[in-house]
């Protein structure tokens, strides 16, 4: 499913030029996916149990290569709908797509992602995506749908913190400054954990990092009474 107009307007207000944003995501990759992130992933996720891993909001797709390196036997799928992101991902992954690694074009604000079956995924990753969603519960419910019981979600995102810290001690003087703050600093860690638990995504461990500006957590999909 291509990017819907409502989603496009929402993201453009937040990101501006999509091509510049895609470039920035490539340039800042190491800061988001650093040693702490991968140590956390490696601590809780058993490689031999991962046969299918999906990265939601995969952007330019750099992370997919790292997932494939960690889970070489697994099918790796990236999901995104921003055209600029998919163009960059197809360029960066030109030698890998179709060789155990694939891309799905889908607007995450419009579940279900029909190419992905119920309870067919062992690992879902979602990085800096939840705060982008106008209705975050839709994303969490979709994650719960596609994860098998006992499967894992690794989620990282911005969390709520002080405006003074966000603005580096400079008083915001434009509407854009305030809008960006409101977009990034929407939820507390407890909000994220609670929303996930409401859809049977049980927190295993979570932490705050980057001076309290980021959340990193791992969740397990609980079995339901019908399972």
N, C-alpha and C positions, 0 to 999 in steps of 0.2 A: 504494500500500500504506500503510495507516494505521500509526501508531506502535505497534510491538509492545510487549507488557508488559515484557519484559526491558529494552528500550531506554528505555521510560518510567521505570522504576525507577532505572536508571543516571543518566538526566538529571535526575530530580527530586532525587536525592541530591546532585547537582552544582550545580543551579541553584535549587532550591527552587520557589517559585511561578512558573509559566510566564508568567503575564500580566505580573507585575512584571519578569521577565527580558526579555520582549519590549519593554516600555517602555524598559528600560535600554539595549537594543540600539539603539533609535531615538535615544535621547538621546546615546549615546556614538559615534554613527556617524562623525562628523568626526574623532575621534581614531584610529579604525582605518583609515579610508579618507581619508588626508590627501594633501598635495601630493607627498610622497616616494613613496607607493604609486602614485599616478596617473602620476607621472613615470617610474617603473619600468615600469608597464604600457605607457605610450606609447612608451617606448624600444624595446621588443622586439616589440610586437604591431602588425602592419600592418593598418590598418582595412579595406583593400580585400580582404584575404584571409579576413575573418571573415564567413561566411554563417550560422553557427549558434554561439551562445555559451551556455554553461550554467553557472549558479552553484549549486554544491552546498552545501546547508545555508544557504539564502539568508535564513533568519530572517524579519524583517519586510519584506524586499524592497526596502529603500531603495537598495541597490547596483544593483538591476536598472535603475533609471532612469538611473544614470550609465553603465552599460554601453550602454543604448540610445542615449544621447546620443553616445557615442563610435563606436558601430557602428550607425548608423541604418538601414542596409540589411539588417541581420542579424536572424534570429529569435533572440530572447532568452528563455531559460527559467530559472526558479528552481525548485529542488527542496528541499522540506522536509516534515517530518511532524508537527512540534509544532503542535497545534491553535491555541494562542494566537498563534504566529508567523504561521500562515496567515491567521488572522482579521485581524491587523494588516496583512499584506501585501495582502490583498484590499481593505481599506479604503484604504490608501495608493495602490494601483495601480488603483483602480476605473475610472479614465478610460483606462487603458492596456492592461488585460488584453484579449486578443483582437485587439489592433492591433500585431502583431509581438512581443508580450510575453505570456508565459503562465507558469502555475504548475503544477507536478506535485506531488501529495502522495505522498511515498514515504519509507519508513524507510531511510536510507542504510546501516544495519547489515544490510540484507537485499537485497543485490544478486542478480540484475541489475535495473536500473531498466528494466522491459520496454517502456515507451513510447519508449525511446531506442535506436535501432539501433546495431549495431556500426559503429565508424569513421565516424560521421555528424556529428561535432562538430569544429569548428575551434578552439575555445577553451573550456577549463574553468577556472573560478575556484573556489577553496576557501579560505575565510577563517575562521580560528579554529574549524576543524571537526576536523582530524586528531586532536588531543589528546582529543576527545570520544569517539572510536571505541574500543570495547573491543578490537577487532581492526583496527588501522589498515591492515593489508595488504589487507583486503577493499575498502576505499575506493580505494586506489591501483590495485588490479587492475581495479576498475570504471572508473576514469578511463582506464586504458590500453585498456580494451575500447571505450569510446565515442569516444575521440579518433581522428581520422584520422592516418595517418602524416604527419609534418610539422606536426601540430597542436600547440597549446601548453597547458600547465598553468601558471597563476599561483597560487601557494600561499603563504599567510601563516599563521603559528600561533605560539603560545607555545612557548618552548624551555626547556631545563633551565638554571637559574641558582641562585645561592645562596639558601638559606632566609632568611638575614639580610636580603638585599635584598628578597626577596618579602614579608617580614613588616615591612618598614620599620624594621628594627632592634628590633622588639618580640618577645620570646620567645613563641612560640605556646603557648597554655595550654588549648586545646580540641581535641577530636578533629576538629571541623569545620575548624579552621585547618590541621591537618596533611593532611586529606583534600583540601582545595582546593589546597594546595601540590603534593601528589602528582598531582592531576589535571592541573594546568596545566604542571608542569615535568617532563614525562615523557621528552622526547627531546632529544638534542643536534642541532645542525644537520647534523652528519655522519650521524646516524641517519636523518634525513629524506631526505637526498641518497642514501644507500645503499639505503633501502627503495624509493625511486622508481626508481633505476637498475636494481634487480632486476626491475622490470616494464616495462623498455624506455622509461622516462621519463628522458631524458638531461638532466642539469642544464646550462643555458646560463650562468646566473649566479645567485648567491644572496648575501644579506647578512644580518647581524644588525643590529637596530635597537632603539630604545626602551631604551637603556642595556643592550643585550645580552639583553633579555627576549623579543624577537620575532624570528622568521625570516621572510624574504621571498625567494622564489625563483621563477625561470621555468624551465620544463622543456619539452623537445621530445619528442614521441612518435616513436620510431625505427621505421623499417620493419622488419618481420620477414622471415625467409627466404621465407615463403609469399606475401609481398606482391609 
